[in-house]
């Protein structure tokens, strides 16, 4: 466990340990710590809470999304902030990096109907397209690979030719759009808000790529706050009541559940996986670390 401070919310990314701390007041910082929990960098700049923070695949660059409507890109080596993506008028609630990071997708929260998902050219700090528009409060997004591939002529757009962006909305809508085509592919209405989504092979958890509901799990009245994909068709979800559960999509293990303990009724706000370790960010200000090998023994 990594005790961080008495702050409210912790978000993690497991390429290193990247933590965003949301204070009761309007100042927010993103903190990079090492494997022992020692603070390496203290990244300041957002004018409000940071809702998401992620490493680029290189492990040397960090991007954070904030309530101030901006996404800031930081050097993980010296803490400099050379690029700020400004274009959303409201809070940026989630973001995803496209392949190696020439492009990113961000989604924003809006109380009315004009919540949007934007595709960015990181190098130019510019918006390439509003891929999804007018969907109200967008809580989450993910990127998936599809067999529907087209040629992309814009050299500033890399890796989008066969990608879908999927958003989950407070209204319960789950919308999928082809990044390169700028075209919505499906729109499905769920019975409750969609707080987290993830793609496993050719299906989104709960939905396939045509928006058809494949399977549902009704195991708790507590809302799901976070979701992450694990190997071998497994995924892990974190709930508002602190429950953290590993589930397999394989029929042979459909009744098997592995519960990661530690949180005492405090919500699991974010989950990250680095190939070996599972990290959870909890409202109780602790980052907890779990060994995937100890999880796998229950699915053999």
Secondary structure as UniProt FT lines:
FT   STRAND          2..3
FT   STRAND          10..11
FT   TURN            14..16
FT   STRAND          17..22
FT   STRAND          28..33
FT   TURN            35..36
FT   STRAND          39..44
FT   STRAND          50..55
FT   TURN            57..58
FT   STRAND          61..66
FT   TURN            67..68
FT   STRAND          70..75
FT   TURN            76..78
FT   STRAND          83..86
FT   STRAND          92..98
FT   TURN            99..102
FT   STRAND          103..108
FT   STRAND          117..121
FT   TURN            122..125
FT   STRAND          126..132
FT   STRAND          138..145
FT   TURN            155..156
FT   TURN            161..162
FT   STRAND          163..169
FT   TURN            170..171
FT   STRAND          173..178
FT   TURN            179..182
FT   STRAND          183..189
FT   STRAND          199..200
FT   TURN            201..202
FT   STRAND          203..204
FT   TURN            205..206
FT   STRAND          207..208
FT   TURN            209..210
FT   STRAND          224..230
FT   TURN            231..233
FT   STRAND          234..239
FT   TURN            240..241
FT   STRAND          244..248
FT   HELIX           251..253
FT   TURN            254..255
FT   STRAND          257..259
FT   STRAND          268..273
FT   STRAND          277..282
FT   TURN            283..284
FT   STRAND          286..291
FT   HELIX           292..296
FT   HELIX           297..299
//
